[in-house]
Amino acid sequence: MEKSTGEHYACRGGKSRRVGGATFQVPMEVRPERKQSISIKNMILFARKRSGKSMADKLSAEIIAAYNEEGGAFKKKEDTHRMAEANRAFAHFRF
């Protein structure tokens, strides 16, 4: 359980910044409390979308999938990191 909640949450978020008429997604570090809440929110969100009998079964399946680096919550984290990496050129707009 420690690995799935400890490593599988986003460490960068994008904040919209309007500069000169254009809007940029500026990557920013996220506080540890926020990281954990985002990861739990995503786990619950993707567990609800799973097919299964009970919420406990669906949530346990999502946690196991995140531990194995697969599933919806892990994919969401990877997409967020990829977006932050792609927009790293706009990091100088942080202020």
N, C-alpha and C positions, 0 to 999 in steps of 0.2 A: 504494500500500500504506500509506503514511504516514497518509493521511486515514482509511482504514478502521479502523486500530487506534488512531489518535490521538484521533479524535472520537467513535467509536461505542461507548464503554463507559460504564457507569453512573457518575455522579458522586455519587449519593446512594443510600444503602441504608436499609432500615428495620430498626430494632432493637426487639424486643419489650420493653416496659416494663410491669410490673405496678404499678398505682397504685390503691389503695383498692378492691381486688377486681375491677377491670377491667383488661384487657390492651390496651395501645395500641401501634401501630406508630409509633415515633418516628423521623422522618427524621434521618439523620446523614451527615456527609461521610465518604467512603471514601478511604483512603490511595492514592496513585498506583500503588504496586505491586499493591495489591489490585484497583484498577480494571482494570489491564491483565490480571491473571490471570482476572478475571470475564469480560472481553471475549473472551479466547482460549478459555476454557472454553465459553462460549455459542456461539462460532463452531464449535468442534469438535462440540458437542452437536447443533446444527441441521444441520451438514454431514452427520453420520451419518444423520439422518432423511431426507435428500434421496435421490432416486433418481438413479442414475448408475453408471457402470462401476467407477471406482476412487475411492479416498478422495481422491486428488489432484484429480480432476475435481470431486468434490462440494465439497471445501474451497475450491477456486478459485472455484466458482460462488457459494458463500456469501460469500466475500470481496468479489467483484464486486457481489453484491446489497447488502451492507452499505455499500459505497462509493456505490451509487446510492440509499441510504436506503430499502431494502426488504429483505425476507427475514426469517427467524425471529429471528436475533440482534439485528437492529435493532429489531424489534417488541418483543422482550423488554426492551431498553434503554428504549424509549419507555414501556412499561407500568410499569417501575420508577420512571421519572421522574414519571409521572402519579400513581402511588401516593404518592410522596414529596411531591408538590405538594398532593395532597388531604389528607394528614396533617400539613401544615405547622402547623396549629393546635396540635398536640401537641408542638411543638419545645421548649416551656418545660419539658417533663418530662426534658430532657437533664441528666444529672448524673453 
